[in-house]
Amino acid sequence: MPRRWSWYDRMGRPGSGSLNKLLGELELEIMERMWQRAERGEDQATVREITTAIQEQRPVAYTTVMTVMGHLAEKGLLTRTPLDKKTHLYRVAMSKEEFLAWSSQQVVDTLLQDFGDLALAQFLEAVEQTNPKRIEQLRARLAELKSQSPNTGPEPEADDERA
């Protein structure tokens, strides 16, 4: 019987950042470029523009980027608007910070659902071992997150009929 893959497996991925544990290599490369564009006030991009930017660093097929950007739209990280019969404009649906907050909430929710009180006990143990100054910083961050409008996370595209 094949081993069931889960997001738990992704948590073991090597790398310095949390994003590489949440997104595939090309997904992350595309999102980093889209987030950079959004920060510069370029709020939209075509597959061609992103492909060209990536190709300055390494070879990648247009159709591969098109497929991955479509998947990112289905996942709710990008929005896709038809420009004409063949071209779509993509926009960032949530900032990097919003994505990280939403993803971390999903991880916590899943851990609590899967492990219940055991996960809570582990969280409490980690908090008890944390520097009090850091705890105050975390309380301030939590208050900041609570004061922001609730973000329910990525919404699949309206035309996505998969369950």
C-alpha positions, -999 to 999 in steps of 0.1 A, spaced: 0 0 0 15 34 -9 23 58 19 -2 86 22 14 120 17 5 148 40 15 183 49 33 168 79 59 155 53 64 190 40 73 203 75 105 182 73 117 199 41 151 214 45 154 251 41 156 283 60 121 296 55 86 285 62 74 293 27 93 264 12 74 241 35 41 255 23 46 258 -14 64 239 -41 96 253 -56 81 268 -86 49 279 -67 72 298 -43 93 313 -71 61 326 -88 46 339 -56 78 357 -46 78 374 -80 41 383 -77 46 396 -41 75 417 -53 55 431 -82 27 440 -58 50 458 -34 62 479 -64 27 488 -73 25 464 -103 -7 448 -92 -11 424 -121 10 401 -144 5 377 -172 20 342 -174 43 355 -202 57 383 -179 64 358 -150 79 332 -174 102 358 -189 113 369 -154 121 334 -143 138 326 -176 163 353 -168 175 330 -140 169 295 -153 150 277 -181 113 271 -175 85 263 -200 57 288 -205 31 260 -202 46 249 -169 43 284 -154 8 287 -168 -2 254 -151 13 264 -118 -2 299 -119 -36 283 -126 -31 260 -96 -22 290 -74 -54 307 -85 -74 276 -76 -57 276 -42 -67 312 -36 -32 327 -37 -38 345 -70 -68 358 -87 -73 353 -124 -91 376 -148 -95 369 -185 -80 395 -207 -89 378 -240 -94 342 -252 -59 331 -244 -45 356 -219 -53 360 -182 -42 387 -158 -31 374 -124 -31 394 -91 -20 386 -56 -50 376 -36 -32 378 -2 1 393 10 29 371 21 21 380 57 -15 372 53 -6 338 36 18 329 65 -8 339 91 -35 319 73 -12 289 68 0 289 104 -36 289 116 -44 259 93 -14 241 108 -25 248 144 -61 238 136 -49 206 120 -26 197 149 -54 203 174 -79 183 153 -55 154 149 -38 154 184 -62 173 206 -50 178 242 -16 164 235 -9 192 210 -22 218 235 1 203 261 30 206 238 21 242 229 19 250 266 53 234 273 68 255 245 52 287 260 65 279 295 100 277 281 98 310 262 115 341 275 89 364 292 99 393 269 92 372 239 58 362 254 49 399 256 59 404 220 37 375 210 8 389 230 11 422 212 13 403 178 -18 383 188 -37 415 197 -26 430 163 -39 400 145 -72 400 163 -77 437 156 -74 431 118 -104 422 98 -109 384 99 -93 367 69 -108 333 63 -79 324 39 -77 317 3 -110 312 -15 -110 289 -45 -119 305 -78 -157 307 -85 -154 284 -115 -136 257 -95 -161 229 -92 -139 204 -75 -147 194 -39 
